[in-house]
Amino acid sequence: MQAPFDSLENFRDAFTAGLRRLLGEPGLGAHILVLANAGFDRTIQRDLGDELARRFEEHAARCREALSRGDDLKEAKDDLLVFLELLALGFDRLGHSEFRDAGPWEVQFNLIRSFRPRRMSASVAHGAQKPFNPNAFHFNKPFLRKESFWEGELFGRPVDLLYNKFPFVDLHGLLVPDRECALPQFLTRSYHDYLWDAAGELAATLPGVGFAYNSYGAFASVNHLHFQMFVRHRPLPVADRRWRHNGGAEDYPAPCLVFDRAEAAWTYIDHLHRAEIPFNLLYLPQRLYCLPRARQGSYQGVDWSGGFAWYEMAGGITTFSREDFSALTERDIARELARVGNVDPYPPARL
């Protein structure tokens, strides 16, 4: 196995080294990315905290000076807005992501993620896919090249592994296969098989590795084919043995189908495509969790959630206020999962 995928230690070292490199980049976008990753991971904060604080003050001084003169900061508007919100809060008050359990569910308070742009996940989706739009946000934008953690050939395909700018799981990256082909966020058999095999191969050197996928209409935020990669020491709630889909005695609140063969999984995914039912996927070694769900925009979300994508459907809830973080109950979460998952898991396909 090639570096940095040959061991968890090498993967984490490379992950942190890339963030350290980004700290030296000009512009607010790279700085926000490092800040958010350090805010999620205390190990990264320990390694980069002093330099991060120094660079934060440099960016703050530059912004204040430019604004006082009425100058154009020449920054992406999204990045400038996020940084001004962070500046208003203050570096010392950014804190770290916090976690607690609510019954079987994982709840996190992730303040910095609340500042992220919503992009495509805020729109109403129709159908099973949407054509790639070169004028919208996508991973071929030149400014994103510096946010790539690793690029090269992995298991026979050219891939780019970018940092997630606002992470919510450990060692959180975005795997973009065949980036230059500009493919929309629509899963095909070839990429399904690739992710199935990659999860199995990487498990030998990266214990806890997994990949996730949000279909179009299931809170995918970018219409450019990508998968979310993570390495967790703790299984996600959907993988708990208590659930009937894992051989337990309890029903999961939302429909969840589990597959241990890639071919059977694809048959079901293809059926969901033809029925135009959105879904979220969780690829683990030799196991796939598929969660068909209601289409974004077709229901009114609850105030305590920014939207149910793969992490939420898998039982992890991200909150953006401390009050919600403290108040959410096991019943609240199960009720919303049932509401978002209120679809026929075996719908008739559209002809």
C-alpha positions as CSV (number, residue, x, y, z in Angstrom):
1,M,0.0,0.0,0.0
2,Q,1.4,3.4,-1.0
3,A,1.9,6.2,1.5
4,P,0.0,7.9,3.2
5,F,-2.4,5.0,3.1
6,D,0.0,2.4,4.4
7,S,-0.7,3.1,8.1
8,L,-2.9,5.2,10.3
9,E,0.1,6.9,11.7
10,N,1.3,7.9,8.3
11,F,-2.1,9.0,7.2
12,R,-2.6,11.3,10.2
13,D,1.0,12.7,9.8
14,A,0.3,13.5,6.2
15,F,-3.1,15.0,7.1
16,T,-1.5,17.3,9.7
17,A,1.5,18.2,7.5
18,G,-0.9,19.3,4.7
19,L,-2.7,21.6,7.1
20,R,0.6,23.1,8.3
21,R,1.4,23.8,4.6
22,L,-1.9,25.5,4.1
23,L,-1.3,27.8,7.1
24,G,1.4,29.4,5.0
25,E,-0.9,30.1,2.1
26,P,-2.2,33.6,1.5
27,G,-6.0,34.2,1.6
28,L,-8.7,33.5,4.1
29,G,-10.1,30.3,2.5
30,A,-7.1,28.2,3.5
31,H,-6.9,29.7,6.9
32,I,-10.6,29.0,7.6
33,L,-10.1,25.4,6.5
34,V,-7.2,24.9,9.0
35,L,-9.0,26.6,11.7
36,A,-12.1,24.4,11.3
37,N,-10.0,21.2,11.3
38,A,-8.1,22.3,14.4
39,G,-11.4,23.2,16.1
40,F,-12.7,19.7,15.4
41,D,-9.5,17.7,16.3
42,R,-7.6,18.5,19.5
43,T,-4.5,16.7,18.2
44,I,-4.3,19.1,15.3
45,Q,-5.0,22.0,17.6
46,R,-2.1,21.0,19.8
47,D,0.3,20.7,16.9
48,L,-0.7,23.9,15.0
49,G,-2.4,26.0,17.6
50,D,0.4,28.6,18.2
51,E,1.0,29.2,14.5
52,L,-2.8,29.2,13.8
53,A,-3.3,32.0,16.4
54,R,-0.5,34.1,15.0
55,R,-1.9,33.8,11.4
56,F,-5.4,34.6,12.6
57,E,-4.2,37.9,14.0
58,E,-2.3,38.6,10.8
59,H,-5.4,38.1,8.7
60,A,-7.5,40.1,11.2
61,A,-5.1,43.0,11.0
62,R,-5.1,42.9,7.2
63,C,-8.9,42.9,7.1
64,R,-9.2,45.8,9.6
65,E,-6.7,47.8,7.7
66,A,-8.3,47.2,4.3
67,L,-11.8,47.9,5.6
68,S,-10.7,51.1,7.3
69,R,-9.4,52.4,3.9
70,G,-12.4,51.1,2.0
71,D,-10.2,48.8,-0.1
72,D,-11.4,45.6,-1.8
73,L,-10.0,42.6,0.1
74,K,-10.0,40.5,-3.0
75,E,-11.3,37.5,-1.1
76,A,-14.1,35.1,-2.0
77,K,-17.3,36.6,-0.5
78,D,-18.1,33.3,1.3
79,D,-14.7,33.3,2.9
80,L,-14.8,36.9,3.9
81,L,-18.2,36.5,5.5
82,V,-17.1,33.5,7.4
83,F,-13.9,35.1,8.6
84,L,-15.7,38.3,9.7
85,E,-18.1,36.1,11.8
86,L,-15.1,34.3,13.3
87,L,-13.4,37.6,14.0
88,A,-16.5,38.9,15.8
89,L,-16.5,35.8,18.0
90,G,-12.8,36.0,18.7
91,F,-10.1,33.4,18.3
92,D,-10.1,32.5,22.0
93,R,-13.8,31.7,22.0
94,L,-13.9,29.4,19.0
95,G,-13.5,26.3,21.3
96,H,-13.6,22.7,20.1
97,S,-16.3,20.4,18.9
98,E,-18.0,18.6,21.8
99,F,-19.8,15.2,21.8
100,R,-22.3,13.4,24.0
101,D,-24.6,10.4,23.6
102,A,-28.4,10.7,23.6
103,G,-29.4,7.0,23.9
104,P,-27.9,5.3,20.8
105,W,-27.4,8.6,19.0
106,E,-24.2,10.7,18.7
107,V,-24.7,14.5,19.2
108,Q,-22.0,17.1,18.5
109,F,-21.8,20.8,19.1
110,N,-19.8,22.2,16.1
111,L,-19.9,26.0,16.2
112,I,-17.5,26.7,13.3
113,R,-19.4,24.4,10.9
114,S,-22.5,26.6,11.5
115,F,-20.7,29.4,9.5
116,R,-20.3,27.3,6.3
117,P,-22.1,28.2,3.0
118,R,-25.0,26.0,2.3
119,R,-24.5,25.8,-1.5
120,M,-26.6,23.1,-3.3
121,S,-27.9,21.5,-0.1
122,A,-30.1,24.6,0.5
123,S,-31.9,24.2,-2.9
124,V,-35.0,22.2,-3.8
125,A,-34.0,19.2,-5.8
126,H,-36.0,17.4,-8.6
127,G,-35.3,14.1,-10.2
128,A,-32.4,11.7,-9.7
129,Q,-29.6,13.9,-11.1
130,K,-28.7,17.3,-12.4
131,P,-26.2,18.0,-15.2
132,F,-22.7,19.2,-14.2
133,N,-22.6,23.0,-14.2
134,P,-19.1,24.4,-15.0
135,N,-20.3,27.8,-13.7
136,A,-21.3,26.5,-10.3
137,F,-19.1,25.5,-7.4
138,H,-17.1,22.4,-8.3
139,F,-13.8,20.7,-7.5
140,N,-12.0,21.8,-10.7
141,K,-11.9,25.4,-9.5
142,P,-8.2,26.5,-9.5
143,F,-8.3,27.9,-6.0
144,L,-9.2,24.5,-4.6
145,R,-5.9,22.9,-5.9
146,K,-4.1,24.0,-2.7
147,E,-6.8,22.3,-0.6
148,S,-5.9,18.9,-1.9
149,F,-4.5,16.6,0.8
150,W,-3.3,14.0,-1.7
151,E,-3.6,13.3,-5.4
152,G,-2.5,10.3,-7.4
153,E,-3.6,6.9,-8.5
154,L,-5.4,4.8,-5.9
155,F,-6.5,1.3,-6.9
156,G,-6.2,2.0,-10.5
157,R,-8.1,5.4,-10.6
158,P,-6.8,9.0,-10.5
159,V,-8.2,10.5,-7.4
160,D,-7.9,13.8,-5.5
161,L,-8.4,13.8,-1.7
162,L,-9.3,17.2,-0.5
163,Y,-9.8,18.4,3.0
164,N,-13.4,18.9,4.2
165,K,-13.4,22.6,4.9
166,F,-15.8,22.3,7.8
167,P,-15.3,18.7,9.2
168,F,-17.7,16.8,11.4
169,V,-16.0,13.4,11.5
170,D,-12.3,12.3,12.2
171,L,-9.7,12.8,9.4
172,H,-12.5,14.1,7.2
173,G,-11.7,14.3,3.5
174,L,-13.5,14.5,0.1
175,L,-12.5,11.8,-2.3
176,V,-13.0,13.0,-5.9
177,P,-12.3,10.3,-8.5
178,D,-11.5,11.3,-12.1
179,R,-11.9,14.9,-11.1
180,E,-11.1,16.4,-14.5
181,C,-14.0,14.4,-16.1
182,A,-16.4,16.8,-14.4
183,L,-19.0,14.2,-13.5
184,P,-22.2,15.2,-11.7
185,Q,-23.1,13.8,-8.3
186,F,-24.7,10.6,-9.7
187,L,-23.5,7.2,-8.8
188,T,-22.7,4.6,-11.5
189,R,-22.0,0.9,-11.1
190,S,-18.3,1.5,-11.8
191,Y,-17.8,4.0,-9.0
192,H,-20.0,2.0,-6.6
193,D,-17.7,-1.1,-7.2
194,Y,-14.6,1.1,-6.8
195,L,-15.7,2.5,-3.4
196,W,-16.8,-1.0,-2.3
197,D,-13.3,-2.4,-3.1
198,A,-11.5,0.7,-1.7
199,A,-13.2,0.4,1.7
200,G,-12.2,-3.3,1.9
201,E,-8.6,-2.7,0.7
202,L,-7.9,0.2,3.0
203,A,-9.3,-1.5,6.1
204,A,-6.1,-3.5,6.5
205,T,-4.0,-0.3,7.0
206,L,-6.5,2.3,8.1
207,P,-8.8,0.6,10.7
208,G,-12.0,2.6,11.1
209,V,-12.0,3.8,7.5
210,G,-15.2,4.5,5.7
211,F,-16.7,6.4,2.8
212,A,-20.1,8.1,2.6
213,Y,-22.2,9.4,-0.3
214,N,-25.1,11.8,-0.5
215,S,-27.1,11.4,-3.7
216,Y,-28.6,14.4,-5.5
217,G,-31.6,15.4,-3.4
218,A,-30.1,13.9,-0.2
219,F,-28.2,17.0,0.9
220,A,-25.2,16.7,-1.4
221,S,-23.7,20.1,-1.3
222,V,-21.7,20.0,-4.6
223,N,-22.8,18.6,-7.9
224,H,-19.4,17.1,-8.8
225,L,-19.0,13.4,-8.1
226,H,-17.4,12.9,-4.7
227,F,-17.4,10.7,-1.6
228,Q,-16.7,11.7,2.0
229,M,-13.8,9.8,3.6
230,F,-13.2,9.4,7.3
231,V,-11.3,7.3,9.8
232,R,-13.2,6.7,13.1
233,H,-12.3,4.6,16.1
234,R,-15.9,4.5,17.2
235,P,-18.6,2.9,14.9
236,L,-21.5,5.2,13.8
237,P,-24.8,4.6,15.5
238,V,-26.3,3.0,12.4
239,A,-23.8,0.2,12.8
240,D,-24.9,-0.7,16.4
241,R,-25.8,-4.3,16.9
242,R,-29.1,-3.4,18.6
243,W,-30.7,-2.6,15.3
244,R,-32.7,-5.2,13.4
245,H,-30.7,-4.6,10.2
246,N,-27.6,-5.7,12.1
247,G,-29.3,-8.8,13.6
248,G,-30.6,-7.0,16.8
249,A,-34.1,-6.7,18.2
250,E,-34.8,-3.0,17.6
251,D,-36.1,-1.2,14.5
252,Y,-34.1,1.7,13.2
253,P,-36.3,4.8,12.9
254,A,-35.6,5.2,9.2
255,P,-35.5,2.5,6.4
256,C,-32.0,1.1,6.3
257,L,-30.9,-1.8,4.0
258,V,-27.6,-3.5,4.6
259,F,-25.7,-5.3,2.0
260,D,-22.6,-7.6,2.2
261,R,-22.3,-8.1,-1.6
262,A,-21.5,-5.2,-4.0
263,E,-23.7,-6.7,-6.8
264,A,-26.8,-6.9,-4.6
265,A,-26.2,-3.4,-3.3
266,W,-26.0,-2.0,-6.8
267,T,-29.3,-3.7,-7.8
268,Y,-31.0,-1.8,-5.1
269,I,-29.3,1.5,-5.7
270,D,-30.2,1.3,-9.4
271,H,-33.8,0.7,-8.5
272,L,-33.7,3.9,-6.3
273,H,-32.3,5.8,-9.2
274,R,-35.1,4.7,-11.5
275,A,-37.7,5.4,-8.8
276,E,-36.1,8.9,-8.3
277,I,-35.8,8.3,-4.5
278,P,-32.8,10.1,-2.9
279,F,-30.5,8.1,-0.6
280,N,-27.5,8.2,1.6
281,L,-24.8,5.5,1.6
282,L,-22.2,4.4,4.1
283,Y,-19.4,2.2,2.7
284,L,-17.6,0.2,5.4
285,P,-15.3,-2.8,4.7
286,Q,-17.5,-5.5,3.0
287,R,-20.7,-3.8,4.1
288,L,-22.9,-1.1,2.8
289,Y,-25.7,0.8,4.6
290,C,-28.2,2.3,2.3
291,L,-30.8,4.8,3.6
292,P,-33.6,5.9,1.2
293,R,-35.1,9.1,2.4
294,A,-37.4,12.1,1.6
295,R,-36.1,14.6,-0.9
296,Q,-34.6,17.8,0.5
297,G,-37.0,20.6,0.1
298,S,-40.0,18.3,0.3
299,Y,-40.4,18.7,4.0
300,Q,-39.8,21.4,6.7
301,G,-36.7,20.6,8.7
302,V,-36.5,21.1,12.4
303,D,-34.8,24.2,13.8
304,W,-32.1,22.2,15.6
305,S,-30.7,20.6,12.4
306,G,-29.0,22.1,9.4
307,G,-30.3,19.2,7.3
308,F,-30.1,15.4,7.3
309,A,-27.3,14.1,5.1
310,W,-25.3,10.8,5.5
311,Y,-24.0,11.6,9.0
312,E,-27.4,12.4,10.3
313,M,-29.1,9.5,8.7
314,A,-26.4,7.3,10.2
315,G,-27.4,8.6,13.7
316,G,-24.9,11.5,14.2
317,I,-26.5,14.9,14.9
318,T,-24.5,18.1,14.4
319,T,-25.9,21.1,16.4
320,F,-24.9,24.7,16.1
321,S,-26.1,26.1,19.4
322,R,-25.2,25.0,22.9
323,E,-28.8,25.0,23.9
324,D,-29.7,22.5,21.3
325,F,-26.7,20.4,22.1
326,S,-27.8,20.1,25.7
327,A,-31.5,19.8,25.2
328,L,-31.8,17.3,22.3
329,T,-33.3,14.0,23.5
330,E,-33.2,10.4,22.1
331,R,-36.8,10.7,21.2
332,D,-36.3,14.0,19.3
333,I,-33.7,12.5,17.1
334,A,-35.6,9.2,16.5
335,R,-38.7,11.2,15.6
336,E,-36.9,13.3,13.0
337,L,-35.1,10.2,11.5
338,A,-38.5,8.6,11.1
339,R,-39.9,11.7,9.5
340,V,-37.0,12.1,7.0
341,G,-37.1,8.4,6.3
342,N,-40.9,8.3,5.7
343,V,-40.6,6.8,2.2
344,D,-41.4,3.4,0.7
345,P,-38.0,1.6,0.6
346,Y,-39.3,-0.5,-2.4
347,P,-41.0,2.1,-4.6
348,P,-42.1,1.3,-8.1
349,A,-39.5,2.4,-10.6
350,R,-40.4,5.2,-13.1
351,L,-40.4,4.1,-16.7
